[in-house]
């Protein structure tokens, strides 16, 4: 598949997932009453929204202007990484389960690798892939983690939500 086609489909899919997440949150108004749940909701939102933005910038920059996608990936990955660190710092107080914490930690690591490769794309030289392709693979992992985070959050918070009702 052409890398530009991949990023076009990827970005559209991520924006769709963001919209679906808004629908889930809208249909569970009790989630917004709890600060810990609001943080978790925001974390899931960013997990879909930030990769969508990276996909857009990859389309704009592509292989012709790598500085555009590289710079945007670094900045957006830093935002995602800091967000995951904040969520991890609050995890104990929010009584998050080990699976949510592990997923957030893994996402933080992936964001860090995305940022590093944006700064030093030559690190992928021995893989036989272009840096923008490796970043695409990392974004796929990030979306898989976001899916797992959304799933665990919905399953684990359903009992708490119904208990509070």
N, C-alpha and C positions, 0 to 999 in steps of 0.2 A: 504494500500500500504506500502511496505517496505520502510523505510526512506532512505536507500541507493539508491533504485530505484528512489524515488522521486527526490533526489538531482542530480542524473545522468540526468534525464529528464529535470529538472529545469535548470541546468547549460547549457545543450545543447540548450535549448530554449532561454535562455538569450543571449548566444553567437550568435544565429541566429538573434535575435532582434537587436543586436549590428550591425551585418552585414547589415541587412535591413536598419538600420538608416544611415549607411555609404552610402548606395545606394541613399537614399532620399537626403542627403546632397550633394552628388556628382552631382545629377541631378538639383540642385539649386545653381549654382555657385555664384549668387548674394548674397547669405547669408554670404559668407565668407568675403565680403568687409566691413561689418559693425561690429565693435568690440562688440557691444551689442549682435548681433546675434551670433557671434562666441562664446561668453560666454554661451548663451542659448544652442547652438549646443553641446558644451562641457558638459553642465549639463545633457542633455538628454543622451549623450553617456555614461557618468559615471553612470547614473541611470540604464542602462542595463548591463554595463561592470562589475561594482563592485559586484552586486548580482551574476553574473556568476562566478566570482572568489570565492565568498563565497561558492557557490555550489560545486566548485572543491575541496576546502579545506575540506568541510564537508564530501566529499567522501573519501578523504585521511584519515581524522581523524576518522570519523564515531563515533560509540559508543565505539569502542575499545580503541581509543586514543583521548579522548575528549579535551585534552590540545591543540591539533593541530587545531581543528575547533574553539575552544573558543578563542585562541590567534589570529587566522587569522580574525575571525569575529570582534573582538575588533579593531584591526588595520585597517581593511578595512572600518568598520563603522565609525571610526574616520576620515578617509580620506573623506568618503561620507558626513559626518556631517559638516566638515570644508568647503567642497566644496559648500554645500547648504548655509552655513552662508555667504560665499563670494558672492554667487549669490544673496542672499537676501539683502546684504549690497549694492549691485549695482542695485537692482531692480528699485528704484525710478529714478536714473539717466538713466537707460535703458528704462524707461517708460513701464515697464511690467504691464500687467493687473492684477487685483486682483486675478483672477483664477490661473494664473501662480505663483504668489507670494504665494497664499494659498497652492498650490500643493507642491512647493519647501519647504515651512515651515513644512508641514505635513511629507514630506520625511526626513527632518532634525530630526524631533521628532522620526520617526521610526528608523533612524540610531542610535539615542541616546539610544533608548530602546534595540536595538540589541547589542550595546556595553555594556550596563549595564548588560544584561543577560549573555553575554560572561564572564564578570567579576564575576558575582554573580548568577550562574545558580540555586541556591537553592531558589531564589525568585519565581520560578514557581512551587514549591512543592505542593501547594494546588490545582493546576489545574488538576491533574491526567494525565499530559503529561510529557514526558521527555523534558529537555531543548532544545535539538536539534530539537524536533518537534515544540516547540513554536517558535524557530528561523525560522523554515520553514514557519510557518504561517505569521510571520512578513515579510519574504522575498516575500511572495505572495502579501502582502499589498504594499510593496515597488515597485514591478513590476506593480501593478495596478496604482500606482501613477505615475510611469515612463511612462506608456501608456497614462495616462491623460495629462502629461506634453508634451509628443511628439505630441499628438493630438492638444492640445491648441496652442502649438508653431507653428505647421504647419498651422492651420486654421487662427490664428491671424497674423502670419507673411506673409501669402500669399498676403494680401492686401498691406502691406508695400512693399513687394518685387516687386509686379506688378506696384506699384506707382513709385518706383525708376527706373524701366526699361525704 
